[in-house]
Amino acid sequence: MTEPVSVAFNPGQTRAAFTLFHEKGNILTADMVGALRSALEEAGENPHLKLITIEGAGSDFSFGASIPEHAPDRIGRVLPEMHALIYDLLDAPAPTAALVRGRCLGGGFELALACDFIFAEEGAAFGLPEISLGVFPPAAAALLPMRVGVGRATRAMLTGESVDAATCHAQGLVEFVAPPGGLDPRVEEWFARHLSSTSAAALRHAAAAARMGLQAHVRDLLPRLERLYLEDLMRTHDAAEGVSAFLAKRSPSWMDR
C-alpha cells in the first residue's frame, strides 16, 4: 500500500519534497494530514533545509478534503487536525512551496495557501467548492483574503468557481506558471537562483519574520472560524444534507436552515 505522504531529499539535504498520494485525486484524509504533520516535524530536525515543497502524485494536486470524514459525526475530530496542519505549515522550519498541477481544490487549496509560495503549471485550477456542499472553508477564509484581497476571496468562497493559474499569477497568488511538463525544472532553477546559496539559518529566521503577521492573524481568526463551522454551521440541516447528497450522488434538497 502506498503511503499517503512520501518524502524525498536532494543530495545536499537542502530540499525536502513531500508528495501526496490518494488514488482518488489525492484527497486529504485524516491519515494524510497526520502524515504531513509528522513529515514537517521530522524536517525540522535538519538544520540544512532551505526549501520544503508539497505536490500531488499524478495529474492533480488535490481534490480537497475527504467528504465522508466531513460528516457531522466525524468533523469535530477532523477539522481541528486540519487546522493544526495549517499552523504547522506557518511554523515550518524552512520556506515552503506548493507545486500545483491540475486541480487544487477545497482543503488542497487551503494547504497551498498556507505555504510561502505557490508554483503552478499551465492547466492548474484553484477553487473552493465547499459552498456546493452547504459549508465553507475556514482556513481559506483566514488565509485567502490576506493573499488576494477581500473581494476576490469573497467571490471564490461564495461562488465556488475555479480560477486558472494565469489569473492567480496576475493576482500575485502564484509565483510563476510553468509550461506543461516544465514545473520541476522551473522549480529547480528558481531554487538555485534564489535559495540554494543562502544560509539555511538565515532563511529559517527570515521565513519566520515574513510569516509573523500572517501567523498572528490566523491564530486569532481561525479558532473563531472553526467554532462558527462546528458549533453553528454543522447544526444546520443543509450542512448535513450537502454531505449526504454528495455521497449519494444526488442533488441536495436545501431547507435553508
C-alpha positions as CSV (number, residue, x, y, z in Angstrom):
1,M,0.0,0.0,0.0
2,T,1.4,3.4,-1.0
3,E,1.9,5.8,1.9
4,P,-0.3,8.9,2.0
5,V,2.8,11.1,2.0
6,S,6.3,10.3,0.6
7,V,9.4,12.4,1.5
8,A,12.5,12.7,-0.7
9,F,15.6,14.9,-0.1
10,N,18.1,16.2,-2.6
11,P,21.7,15.1,-2.3
12,G,22.6,18.0,-0.1
13,Q,19.6,17.6,2.2
14,T,18.7,21.2,1.5
15,R,15.4,20.5,-0.1
16,A,12.6,18.2,1.1
17,A,9.9,17.1,-1.4
18,F,6.6,15.9,0.1
19,T,4.3,14.1,-2.3
20,L,0.7,13.5,-1.5
21,F,-0.9,10.2,-2.6
22,H,-4.5,9.0,-2.6
23,E,-6.0,7.1,-5.5
24,K,-8.9,9.5,-5.7
25,G,-7.3,12.8,-6.6
26,N,-5.0,13.0,-3.5
27,I,-7.9,13.8,-1.2
28,L,-6.8,15.0,2.2
29,T,-7.7,12.2,4.5
30,A,-7.1,12.3,8.3
31,D,-4.2,9.8,7.7
32,M,-2.7,12.1,5.1
33,V,-3.0,15.2,7.4
34,G,-1.3,13.2,10.2
35,A,1.5,12.1,7.9
36,L,2.1,15.6,6.7
37,R,2.3,16.8,10.3
38,S,4.9,14.1,11.1
39,A,6.9,14.9,8.0
40,L,7.1,18.6,8.9
41,E,8.2,17.7,12.4
42,E,10.9,15.4,11.1
43,A,12.1,18.0,8.6
44,G,12.6,20.4,11.5
45,E,15.4,18.3,12.7
46,N,17.5,19.0,9.6
47,P,19.5,22.3,10.1
48,H,20.5,22.5,6.4
49,L,17.0,22.6,5.0
50,K,16.3,25.5,2.7
51,L,13.0,24.6,1.0
52,I,10.1,22.2,1.6
53,T,7.9,21.5,-1.4
54,I,4.5,19.8,-1.4
55,E,3.0,18.3,-4.6
56,G,0.4,15.8,-5.6
57,A,1.1,12.4,-7.2
58,G,-0.3,12.2,-10.7
59,S,-2.1,14.9,-12.6
60,D,-3.7,16.8,-9.8
61,F,-2.5,18.5,-6.6
62,S,-5.6,17.6,-4.5
63,F,-9.4,17.4,-4.9
64,G,-9.7,18.6,-1.3
65,A,-10.8,17.1,1.9
66,S,-12.4,13.6,2.3
67,I,-16.1,14.2,2.2
68,P,-17.0,11.2,4.2
69,E,-14.8,12.4,7.0
70,H,-16.7,15.7,7.0
71,A,-19.9,14.1,8.0
72,P,-21.4,15.7,11.2
73,D,-20.3,12.7,13.4
74,R,-16.7,13.0,12.3
75,I,-16.0,16.6,11.5
76,G,-15.4,17.6,15.2
77,R,-12.2,15.5,15.2
78,V,-11.1,16.0,11.6
79,L,-11.3,19.8,11.2
80,P,-9.1,20.7,14.2
81,E,-6.4,18.4,12.9
82,M,-6.5,20.0,9.5
83,H,-6.2,23.4,11.2
84,A,-3.3,22.1,13.3
85,L,-1.6,21.3,10.0
86,I,-2.1,24.9,8.8
87,Y,-0.5,26.1,12.0
88,D,2.4,23.7,11.4
89,L,3.0,25.0,7.9
90,L,3.0,28.6,9.2
91,D,5.7,27.4,11.7
92,A,7.7,25.4,9.2
93,P,11.4,25.3,9.7
94,A,12.2,26.4,6.1
95,P,10.5,28.2,3.3
96,T,7.6,26.2,1.9
97,A,6.1,25.9,-1.6
98,A,3.1,24.2,-3.2
99,L,3.8,22.7,-6.6
100,V,0.4,22.7,-8.3
101,R,-0.6,20.6,-11.3
102,G,-4.2,20.1,-12.3
103,R,-6.9,20.7,-9.7
104,C,-6.1,22.3,-6.4
105,L,-9.5,22.4,-4.6
106,G,-11.0,22.9,-1.2
107,G,-8.7,21.7,1.5
108,G,-6.0,21.2,-1.0
109,F,-6.2,24.9,-1.9
110,E,-6.1,25.7,1.8
111,L,-2.9,23.6,2.1
112,A,-1.3,25.5,-0.7
113,L,-2.4,28.9,0.8
114,A,-0.5,28.0,4.0
115,C,2.7,27.7,2.0
116,D,5.1,30.7,1.4
117,F,4.9,30.2,-2.4
118,I,2.7,28.6,-4.9
119,F,4.3,27.4,-8.2
120,A,1.8,26.2,-10.9
121,E,1.8,24.5,-14.2
122,E,-0.4,25.7,-17.1
123,G,-3.8,24.0,-16.7
124,A,-3.8,24.2,-12.9
125,A,-7.1,25.3,-11.4
126,F,-7.7,26.7,-7.9
127,G,-11.1,26.7,-6.3
128,L,-13.2,26.4,-3.1
129,P,-16.3,24.3,-4.0
130,E,-17.4,23.9,-0.4
131,I,-20.4,26.1,-0.9
132,S,-21.9,23.4,-3.1
133,L,-21.9,21.1,-0.1
134,G,-23.6,23.5,2.1
135,V,-20.4,24.5,4.0
136,F,-17.5,27.0,3.8
137,P,-13.7,26.6,4.0
138,P,-12.5,28.0,7.4
139,A,-8.7,28.1,6.7
140,A,-9.3,29.7,3.3
141,A,-11.5,32.3,5.0
142,A,-8.5,33.2,7.1
143,L,-5.7,32.9,4.5
144,L,-7.1,33.9,1.1
145,P,-8.1,37.5,1.9
146,M,-4.5,38.1,3.0
147,R,-3.2,36.8,-0.3
148,V,-5.6,38.2,-2.9
149,G,-7.8,40.7,-1.1
150,V,-11.2,40.5,0.5
151,G,-13.2,41.0,-2.8
152,R,-11.5,38.1,-4.7
153,A,-11.6,35.9,-1.6
154,T,-15.3,36.5,-1.1
155,R,-16.0,35.7,-4.7
156,A,-14.1,32.4,-4.5
157,M,-15.8,31.3,-1.3
158,L,-19.4,32.3,-2.3
159,T,-19.4,31.2,-5.9
160,G,-17.2,28.1,-5.7
161,E,-15.8,28.9,-9.1
162,S,-12.3,27.8,-10.0
163,V,-9.7,30.2,-11.2
164,D,-6.9,29.3,-13.7
165,A,-3.2,29.5,-12.9
166,A,-2.6,32.6,-15.2
167,T,-5.3,34.5,-13.4
168,C,-3.8,33.6,-10.0
169,H,-0.4,34.7,-11.2
170,A,-1.8,38.0,-12.3
171,Q,-3.4,38.4,-8.8
172,G,0.0,37.7,-7.2
173,L,-1.1,34.4,-5.6
174,V,1.1,32.2,-7.9
175,E,4.8,32.9,-8.1
176,F,5.1,31.6,-11.7
177,V,3.4,29.5,-14.2
178,A,5.4,26.8,-16.0
179,P,4.5,25.1,-19.3
180,P,3.1,21.6,-19.3
181,G,5.7,19.2,-18.0
182,G,8.0,22.0,-17.1
183,L,7.2,22.6,-13.5
184,D,10.0,20.6,-11.9
185,P,12.9,22.1,-13.9
186,R,11.5,25.6,-13.3
187,V,11.4,25.0,-9.6
188,E,14.9,23.7,-9.6
189,E,16.0,26.8,-11.5
190,W,14.2,29.0,-9.0
191,F,15.7,27.2,-6.0
192,A,19.2,27.5,-7.5
193,R,18.7,31.2,-8.2
194,H,17.1,32.3,-5.0
195,L,17.7,30.0,-2.1
196,S,20.5,27.4,-2.6
197,S,23.4,29.6,-1.9
198,T,21.7,31.3,1.1
199,S,22.3,30.4,4.8
200,A,19.7,27.9,6.0
201,A,19.7,29.6,9.4
202,A,19.1,33.0,7.7
203,L,16.3,31.5,5.6
204,R,14.7,29.9,8.6
205,H,14.6,33.2,10.5
206,A,13.6,35.3,7.5
207,A,10.7,32.9,6.8
208,A,9.6,33.2,10.4
209,A,9.7,37.0,10.2
210,A,7.9,37.1,6.9
211,R,5.1,34.9,8.3
212,M,4.8,36.6,11.7
213,G,1.9,38.9,10.8
214,L,0.0,36.2,8.9
215,Q,0.6,33.8,11.9
216,A,-0.9,36.3,14.3
217,H,-3.8,36.9,12.1
218,V,-4.5,33.2,11.5
219,R,-4.1,32.2,15.1
220,D,-6.6,34.8,16.2
221,L,-9.2,34.3,13.4
222,L,-9.1,30.6,12.6
223,P,-10.3,29.3,16.1
224,R,-13.3,31.6,15.7
225,L,-14.0,30.3,12.2
226,E,-13.6,26.8,13.5
227,R,-16.2,27.4,16.2
228,L,-18.6,29.0,13.6
229,Y,-18.2,25.9,11.5
230,L,-18.6,23.3,14.2
231,E,-21.0,24.9,16.6
232,D,-23.2,26.8,14.2
233,L,-23.0,25.6,10.6
234,M,-22.8,21.9,11.4
235,R,-26.0,22.1,13.4
236,T,-27.9,23.2,10.3
237,H,-29.9,20.8,8.2
238,D,-28.2,21.9,5.0
239,A,-24.7,21.2,6.1
240,A,-25.5,17.5,6.8
241,E,-27.7,17.4,3.6
242,G,-24.8,18.6,1.4
243,V,-22.5,15.8,2.5
244,S,-25.3,13.2,2.3
245,A,-26.3,14.3,-1.2
246,F,-22.7,14.2,-2.4
247,L,-22.2,10.7,-1.0
248,A,-25.5,9.5,-2.5
249,K,-24.6,11.2,-5.9
250,R,-27.8,13.2,-5.9
251,S,-28.8,16.8,-5.9
252,P,-29.1,18.3,-2.4
253,S,-32.5,19.3,-1.1
254,W,-31.9,22.6,0.7
255,M,-34.2,23.7,3.5
256,D,-32.3,27.0,4.1
257,R,-31.8,26.2,7.7
